[in-house]
Amino acid sequence: MSAAFRRSVDSLSVPNYRRYFAGQIVSLSGNWMQMVAEIWLVLELTESGVAVGMTTALQFLPILLFGAWGGLLADRFSKRRVLMVTQALMALPAVALFAVTASGAVEVWMVFALVFVRGTVNAVDNPTRQSFAIEMVGPSRVVNAVSLNSVLVHSARLVGPALAGILIATAGVAPCFAVNSLTFVAMIFALWRMNPAELNVAPLAERERGAIRAGLRYVRQTPELAVPLALMALVGTFGLNFQVILPLLARFSFEGGASAYAMLVAAMGAGSVIGALATGAHGRTDGRLIAGAALAFGVLALLAAAMPSLALEVPVVALLGASAVTFAAAINSSLQLSVEPQMRGRVMALYSVVFLGSTPIGGPLAGWLAEAYDPRVALLLAASAGLAAAWAARVTLMRPRLGGSSRQEIPSRRARSAA
């Protein structure tokens, strides 16, 4: 095993994180299977790019609306216990979708409603998971853990769509929902099996009036937090809308079916896994990494818009996925290392809002551009966001005032053992 690979999976040496990793890979694979099935079901029911965009928007709208309260719950209660509750609740919409789809009673409004319900639970689950990473592994491994969390998401992005493609082609969309409802058991079991004594639990926030406003004020007064969040908002809103763009690209630009869609999603997932492992082995985050990843994202999105065939699109999409996950992981790690522990849930909720909650704005916009013009125009919008973020990072994060303080490195193994 190479030294670089050992560095990239360093957090797996922590028993609690290993349990979390195993549970998440099962649960997230099922979640991606369901998301692919939902989008494909809506596309079959409506043949509308705007409807696909609405599906994605409804999934993430609750994070935009309720994400700040989800972060406050993560600050006030045990994150492990909150996750056990949210994972159980997220199984219910999957069961309901299986029932209405298998019975043949499904209508598009039902899909929209159940997607919104799942998104509401995710508004608590996502910021809690984001802020739980540092409690499992400690500050010295947080960049690595965040990168491995990206590996989790994008490995699931490989497995889930592949299974969804097989099930949709052979048995229809209903089995995807049934399988996903069962995968949450793995995550609940992993959380239950953790040793609470080995967690680096942050002090719980006290009940106070205006706690959410206090979090917003804290971010506004801390440039090391405000600037990365603004960059993530820009790219998250106008660039990271691939759940909308990829199915439309497969169907309308390359005249393909579910297999073409699954191929593009899997390619992006594979590239994202490689990018996340490289970021984890790199072991640090700074303004230069954020600016470089944004620049690569912008350039690769331009190339993706220009590719004339599916065969040429697949490798470019893979590289695009690698640059996107590097950008997001670098910002995530920078925030976790800069925030006060008792504010971590609220700050990571803001990260979730600008990373995922911006989709209700960007998703329908990308769907409208794809339908009114061409899916490639939505890729041009993503490219513009990446290039603008690269310029903004270059002139803000890399100034001495922020560049020096935002640079975070994981201590060497010898330094950790000495501590």
N, C-alpha and C positions, 0 to 999 in steps of 0.2 A: 504494500500500500504506500503510495507516494506521500511525501510530507505535505504537499499542497492539498491532496485529498483529505488527509487527516485534519488539516487546519479547517477545511471547509465543513467538516462534520463534527467539530470539536464539542458542540453543545450536546451531542448524543451520548457523551460520557456522563451526563447528569441523569440519574435514574428517573426522576420525575419527568424530565423533558422527553426521555425515550418513550415513556408510557403515553405522554401527550402526543408525540409524533405518530405513534402507531395508531392511536384512536382517530386522530385527525385525517390520516391518509385514507381510512375507510369512509369516514363521515363526509369528507370533502369530495371524494370520488362520486359518492351517491348524490351529493348536492349538484355537482356539475352535470351528472347524468340527467337530473331533473331539469336544470336550467336549459339544457339542449332540447329536451323533450318539450318543455313549455313553449320555447320559441318556435320549434318546428310545428307544434300543434296549432299555434296562433297563425303561422304562415299558411298552413293547410286550410284553416277555417276562413281566412280573410284575403290571402294573396296580397297583403298590404305591407309595404315597408314602414309606414307610419304606425301601424298596429304592432309590428315587431319592436319599434322604438318605444311605444307605449308600454309594452310588456316589461322591457328593461327598466323603463322609468319608474313603473309602479313597484318593481322589486327594490329600488334604491330610494324612492321618495321618502319612505319612513325614516331613513337615516338622516336625510336632510331636515325632516320635521322634528324627529324625536331623538336624534343621535346625541345631542348635548345632555338630555336627561339620562340616556343610557350610560354615558360616561360618568355622570354623577352617581348613579347606582354602583358602578364599578369602583368608585372612590369610597363609597360608604359601607359596602358589604364585602364579605369574602368573595374574591373573584372566582375561586374554585367552585363555591356553592352556587353562585349566580350562573356559571356556565352549565352546571348540572341541570338547573331548571330550564334554561333557554334551549339546551339541546333536546330535552324532552318535549318542549312545546313546539319546536320546529318540525317534529315528526307529524303533527296533526294536519297541516295543510297537504302534506304528501299523501296521507291516507285519504283525505277528501278528494283530491285530484284523481287518485286511482279509482275511487268509487264512481265519480261522475263520468270519467272517460271509459271505464270498462262497461258501464251500463249503457253507453251510447247517448247519454243525456247532456253531454258537455256542450256548452255554448261559450263564446269568447268572453262574455262578461264574468262567467264563473272562474275562468282562468285568471282574468285580471284581478278579481276579488281575492282569490287564494294566494296569488303572487304578492299582493299587498299585505296580507296577513303574515306571510312568511317574512317579508321585509320588515314588518313591525317588530317581530321577535329579534330579527337580526340587528335592529337598531340598538339593542342592548347587548346582544351576543358579540358583535364585531368589536366595539371599543373595549369590551372586557377581555376578549382574546388578545387584542393588540397590547394591552397594558399588562397582561399576565405573563408575557414572555420573560421580562426582566425578573419577575418574582421566582421563576423556575430556575434561571441560570445565573442571575447576578449581573452587575454592570460590566464585568470584564468580558463576558461572552455575549452581550446583547446584540452586537452587530452580527455575529455569527448566527444567533438564534433567529433574528429577524430574517436573515437570508435563508435559513433553513425553513422558516415559515413560508417564504416565497416558493421554496422547492416543494413544500407540501401542496400549496395551492395549485402550482402548475404541473406537478406530477398527477394530481387529481384531474387536472385539465386534460392530461393525456389519457388517463384510464377512463374517466367518466364519459367523455364524448365517444371514445372508441366503443365502450359497452352500449352507450345509447344508440350509436349508429347500427350496431348489430341487432339490438332489441327492436328498434323502430323498423328496420328492414325485414325482420323475421316475424315479429309478434305485435308490432304497433307501439304506440307511445305509453299505453297504460302500465305495462310491466316496469317501466322506468320509475314511475312514481311509487310502485309497491316496493321495489328494491331499495329506493332511497329511504323510505320510512323505516326500514330495518337497520340501515347503517348507523343511525344515531345511537343505537345500543352500544356499539363499539366505543364511541366517544364518552358516553356516560360511565361505562365500565372503567375506562382509562383514568378518568377524573376520580372515581371512587377509589381506585387502587393507589393513588398518589400518597406519599408520606407528607402530611402537612408540616411536620417538624423540620423538613428539609427545604421548605419554601422561604424565600426572602420577602416576607409579607410586608408591604408598605403600611405605614400608619393610616388607620381609617380616618377619612375626613369627618369633621364634626358637623352636626346639623346646624345650619345657619341660613338666615334669609339672604337671598341674592347669591347663592353659591355658584350658579351658572354664570351670572354676570361677573362674579369675581374671577372665574376661569378665563372669560373673554378679556377682562381687563389685564390679567396676568400675561396673557399671550401678546396683547397689544403693546405692553411695556417691555417685552423681551424680544429683541430683534432676532436672536438665535432661534426663536420659535416662529415669529410672525413671517419672516422672509421665506423659509422653506414651505410653510403652509400656503402662502400666496402662490408660490411656484407650483405646488401640487394642485391647487385650485385651477390654475390656468391649464395645465396638461390634463388633469382629471376631467374637466368640463368639455374641452374641445378635442382632446387627443385620445383618451382611453375609452372609446366607445365601440370596441371590437365585438362585443356581444351583439350589437346591431349591425355593424359593417360586414362581418365575416359571412353570416348567412345570406345577406343580400349580394355580396360579392360572388359567392358560390352560385346562387340561383340566377342572377341577372347578368353579371359580367362574364361568367364562365359557363353559363347554361348547364350547371350541374345539379345534383340532387343532394340527399342527406350525406352520401359518402364524400362528396366534394367538400361540403361544409365541415364534416368531421375531420377531413384531412387538413384543412386550414387551421381549425382549432387545435388539433394535435400538433401541428408544426409550430404554432405559436407557443403552445405549452412546452414542447421540447426545448425550444430556444430559451424560454424563460427559466427552465430548470438549470440549463447550462450557465446562464447569466447569474442566477442566484447562487450557484455553487462557487462561481468565480468571485462574486462579491463577498461571500463568506470566507473564502481563503484569503482575500485581500485584507480583511480584518480591520478596516477603518472606513470612516466616512468624512468627507470634507467638501468644500465648495468646488474644488477642481473636479471631483468625481461626479457631483451633481450636474455641473455645467457640461461636462463631457458626455454624460449619459443623455442629457436633453438634446445636445447637438446630434448625437448618433440617432436618436429617436426621430428627429426632424428629417434628417437626410434619408433614413431608411423608409420613412412613410412616403417621401417623394418617390423613391424607387418602387415601392409597392404600388403606387398609383399608376406607374408607367408600365408595369409588367403585362405583356400581351397574352400570356397563357398561364394556366393553372400550374403547370410544371415549373415555370420560372417564378411564379408567385410564392410557392411553398417555401423555398429557402430564404427568400427575402422576409417573409412573414416570421420565420423562425428567428432571424437576426433582429427583427423589430421587437419580438417578444423579449429577447435578451436585453435590449436597451431599455425597454419599458420597465422591466422588473429591477434592473440596476438603479434606475432613477428613483423608483418608488421605495426600494429598500434603503437606499442612501438617505433619503429624507426621513423615513420612519426611524432609522437608527439615530440620526442626528437629533430628532425630537426626544427620543427616549433618554438619550444621554444628557440633554440640556434641561429637562424639566425637573421640578421639585417632585419628590415621590407622592405627596398627598394630592398633587394636581395631575398625576399621570393619566388617570382615567378620563378626565375632562379634556386634556390636551389630545389624547389619542382618539377621543370622540370627534374632535375637530378634524383630525387627520382623516377619520372615516368619512366625515361629512364632505370634505373637499375631494377625497379619493373616490368614494362610492356615491355619496349623496349628491354630487354634482351631475350624476348620470341622468336624473329627470330633466335636466336642462339640455345636456349634450346629446342624450340618446334620441329624443324626438327630432332634434336638429339634424343629427346624422341620418336618421331615417328619412326625413323630408328631403335632404340633399340627394340621398341615394335614389329616391323615387322620382323627384322632379327633374333631376339631371342624370347622375350616374353614381354608383357606389364609390367610384374613384375620386369624385369630388369630396366625399367625406374624408378620404385619406389625405387629400390636399389640406383640408382643415386641420387634421391631426398634425401634419407636417408643419404648418404655420405655428401651431401651439408649441411644438417642440423647439423650433428655432427661436421663437420669442422667449421661451423659458431659458434657453441656453444663453442668450444675450443678457437677460435679466440676472441670471446667476453669476455671470462673468463680472457684471458691474456692481453687484451687491455682496454676495457671499464671499467673493475672493478679494474684497477690500481688506486691509489690515484689521479694521475694527471688528469685522465679523469673521474674516477668514481664519484669523489665529484662534479665536475662541470656539469656532465651530468644528475645527479639526479634532477628530476623536480617533484614538488608536487603541486597539486591544493590547494590553500588556503582554509581554512575552510569557511563556509557560513558567520560566524561572521566576519572573516577578510575581506571578500569581501564587506560586508555591511559597515564596517568601512572605507574601501577605497572609 
